[in-house]
């Protein structure tokens, strides 16, 4: 009886996985980039960046943002009580770029960057807010142009894409895969009219939406959530769109150790329990079916009567996942991961096991 229940649960998990990939994630796999409107207005944009002890990244990346090919924009960098020479470097760069504005916070704020980000957004001169981080760099000089063109009368939120830089080693492959898998989820759900999060490394919205939502007040007790929890509260099928044009990508530096990656993801995952219930349910079913497909399949492989059925189910699911992932990876410009999909997809079970305690008990942390 127990064995039959395991078999039925395995079949259900596999069917659910196929449903997500064939009917939801396929929307991104076959997504056609919209044609740009040549008559699009070049509305003024405020780029907001929070920096805490980011001297090296500011020195390396900020010029690429200040040199954007766009007629009207400003860059606000909020120096959040840095103890290194971040402010000195900003002041030196400001001598050459009048569009750079510096907000220097000389007092300790609550954990996370929400206080600094709120100050930057409220101080912005323009209604269109474009967010990124100090350790990020645009893929092209048309980043602002592409993100702004995606905004229109109905769409007030733009979910951008922010991949991690390619480096050697399995850790880097896994980090890139996890970021892409996350992007597949939030971009695909947005395409079917259920946007639930964005990534603060590449995200745009109207200031009026931020104010209407009360800023970050409803989740000010959490260090993270300045991007996903805000979007979870204000986004809907009519006011949200995506931008996955290569010129709009923002590249970010990945962690170089498993410890650093674990701490980063632990901080990010604490926000999941604050999502709307329907989004928690959608993501929970996805994760449970993914884990169940492998875990229950491994159990059934010990029984010869089920072995060929399990292998057939695995091949069917992996064929779909590999096919659609390859299409998505071509769009997202990282085809080097295609041969690694079966390995990384299986290794993701360790991700679920490692971070399950964080999701169950929660954890508060600071952003630096």
N, C-alpha and C positions, 0 to 999 in steps of 0.2 A: 504493500500500500504506500509506504513512504517513498519507495523507489519510483512509483508511478507519479506521485506528487512532484518529485524532483524533475521527472521527465516533462510533465505538463508545464511546470514553472520555467524550465529551459526553453520549451517551445514558445511560450508566451513572451519571454524576454527577447528571443530571436525575432519574433514577429513584430514586437514593438520597435526594436532596432531598425528593422527594414522599413517600417512605417515612417520613422523619423527621417531616415536617409532618402527614401523615395518620394515622400510627399512634402517634406519641409526643407531639408538641406539641399535637395535638388533645385530649389528656387534660386539659390546662390550659384550652384554649378552651371545653370543655364541662364544666368542673369545677363542681360544685354546692357552695356553701358549706354546711358541716355545721351542723345545728341545735345551739344551745348547750344544755348540760345545766343546767337551773335549780338543780339540787342540787350543782353543782360546788363542791368545797371551795376556799376562798380561802387556799391555802397561802402562807406567807410567801415573799417574793421579794427577792433581792439584785440590784439594778441596778448593774453595774460599768462605769465609764467611765475611760478613760485620757486624760490631758491633758498635752500638752507645748507650752508657749507658746500656750495657748488662751484667754487672758484675755477677748478680745472675744466668742468663742463661748460661754464659760461664762456671761458676763454676760447674753447674749442668750437662751440656750436652756435653761440648767439649771433655771430656775423651772418651765418647762413639764413637766419630768420630776418634780420634787419635788411638784407640785400634782396628781399623778395620783389618779384616783378609785379607790383600792384600800385596803383596811383594814389590811394589814400588809406593809410593805416598807421597805427601806433603800436608800440611794443611796451607793455608794462611788466616790469620785473619787480616782484615783491620780495625783498630780502628779509627773510623770516628769522631775525635774531641770529644771523650767522656769526660764528666765532673765528672763521678764517678770513681771507682777504677778498671775499666775494664782492663786498661793497666797493673796495678800491678798484677792482677790475671793471665793475659796472660804470663807475665814475669816469674811468679812463676811456671806455668805449663810448660813453655818452658825449664826449668832446667831439667825436666824429659823426655821430648820428643824432640829430635833433629829435627824431621820432621815438627815441628811447626815453621812457619815463621810469624813474626809480622810486619805489615806495620802500622806505627803510623802517622796519619794525624793530624797535630797540627793546621790546619787552617780551617776556615769555608768554606764549599763547597756549591754548589747550592742546592736547596731543593731536597730531595730524596737521594737515595744512589748510583746514577749512577756514580758520580765522584769517589767514593770510590771503587765501583765494577770495574770500568774501570781500576783503578790503580792496583787492585788485579789481574785482568785477564792479563794485560800487564806484570806484574811482575812474573807471573807464569812460572815455569821452563819447564812445559810440555804442549803439544798441546791439550790434553784432559782436558777440564774444567768441573768440577762437582760442581754445586752450591747448597747451602742450607743456612739456616738462623741460627742465634745464639739461637733462641728459639725452634729449631728443634732437634729431636733425632732419629737416625736410629732404625728401628725395629729389626735389627740383626747386627752381626759383618760382614756380607757378603754384605752390601749395596754397597760399592764401586765395589766389585767383580761382582755383578749382573748387575749394571749399565754399567760397562765397557764391559762386555761380550755382551751386547745388541748392542754395536757399531760394525760396520763391514765396509767393503770397501765402500758400497753404503750409509749406514746410518751414518750421521755425527751429528744427533740430536736425543737425547733420551728424550722423554716426560715421566717423572716419575709421581708417584702418592703420594700425601701428605695429608693424612686424619688428622682430628683434634682429640685430645684425648677425650675419653668418660668421661663425668662428668654428675652429676644429673641435672635435670631441663629441661624445655622446650626450653630455649634459646640454650642450648648446643645441643639439638636434631635438632633444626632448623639450627644452624651453620654447624653441620655435614651434614645435608641433603643438604643445599645449596652448600657446598663444593663437595659433591658427585654428585649433579646434574650438577655442572660446569664441573667436571671430566668426566661425561658421555658425555657431549657435545664435549669437546676438544679431548678426546680419540677416540670417535666414528668418528668424522670428520677426524681425522688423519688416521683411519683405512680405510676410503673410499677415501683417497688420497687428502684431503683438510685440512691439519693441519693449525691452525690459532693462537694458543697460547700455552704457557707452563706455569708452575708454578715454580717460582724461588726457592721454598723450596726444589725442587727435579728435577733438570734439568741438562742435560749434552750436551755439543757441542764442536766442534773443535775450537780452537782459531783462525784458519785461516778464518772460517766463520764469526766470530766476527769482524775481521779486514776488511774482504771483504765488510761487510755491513757498514763500517764506525763507528762501535761501536754504541753508543747511540746518535750520533750527530743529526740525523733527528728528534728526539723527546726529545732533552735535556731540552726543556722548561717545560716539565711535570715532576712532582715529581715521579710519578710511571711509569710503562711501561718497566722497565729493563728486564722483562721476556717476557710478552706477545707481546709487540710491536716489540721486536727484533725477536722473533720467527715468528711473522706475516710477517716480511720482508724477512726472509731467508729460511723459511721452505717450502718444497714442497713434493710431493708424493714419490719421490725417495730418498730424503736425510733424511727422518724422520721416526722414529719408536717409539713404546711405550714400556714401561716396567711396568707391573702391578703384578710382582711376589711379594708375601708377604715379602720376605727377602729384597726387594728393597724399601719398604715403608719408608717414613719419617714422623714421627708424630710431630705435632705442637700444641702449647698451644692455646686454643681458648680464645676469649674475654669473660669476665665474667659479662659484663653489656651490655644492649642494646645500650647505648650511645657509648661505646667503639667499639662495632660491627658496628654501623652506620658510625662512623668516618673512620674505616678501609675500609669498602666497598665503601664509598664515594670516597676515594682516589683511590681505584682500578678501579672503574667504569669510571673514567675520560678518560681512555685510549681507550675505545670502539669506540669513534668517529674517532680514527686514524687508525682503521683497514682497510684493503683493502675493497673496495666497495662490492665485492662479499661476503666477510665474514660478513660485516655489514648487508647485505640483508638476508643471511641465518639465522643469529641470530635474526634479527628484525622480520622476519616472524615467527620464533619459539616462541618468546616472545608474539607477538601479537595474535597468534592463541591460546596460552595457556591462556592468559588473556581473550580473546574473548569467548572461550569455557565456562568459568565460568560466566563472566559478562553478556553476552547475554543470557545464559541459565537462569540466575536468573531473568532477565526481562521477558522471555517467560513463566516462571513458574506462573506468575500472570494471565495467560490466559489458562483456562481449556483445550481448544482444543489442546494446545501444550504440556501439562504437561507430558503425557506418552511418547511422542516422545523425550522430553528433558531428562527424566529419563532414557530411553533406551539408548540414546546417551552417557549419563554420565556413565552408567554401562559398555557399550562397551569400551569406552576409558579407564576408570579406571581399567577394567579387564586386558587390554593390558599393561597399565602402571605398575600395581601391579605385574603382572607376570614377565615382563622383569626386573623391578627394583629388585625383589627378587633374580633373577638370578645374576644380577650385584652385589648386596650387598653381596651375598655369595662369589663371586670372590674377592671383596674388603674388606671382613672380617668385616662386620658390620651388621649382620642380626638382631640386636636388633631394627633397624629402620623399618624393614619390616611391623610390625603391624601399624606403624604410617604413612605409605605412603599416605593414603587418606587425613588425617588431614594436613600433611605437604604440600602436593601438592596443597590443597586448600588455605592454609595459605600463599603460595608463591605469591598469588595475592596482598597481602599487601606489599610484597617485591617490586613488580613492582610499586605500587603506591608510596611507600616511596622514591624510588630512581629515579623515572621518572624525577624530577626536576634536578637531578645531570646530567643525560644523556642529557637533553635538554640545560642546561645553562653552564654545566661544573663547575669544582671547582679545584683550585690548593691547594695543601697541602704539608706538609713536612712528611717524613717517621717516624720521631720521634718528 
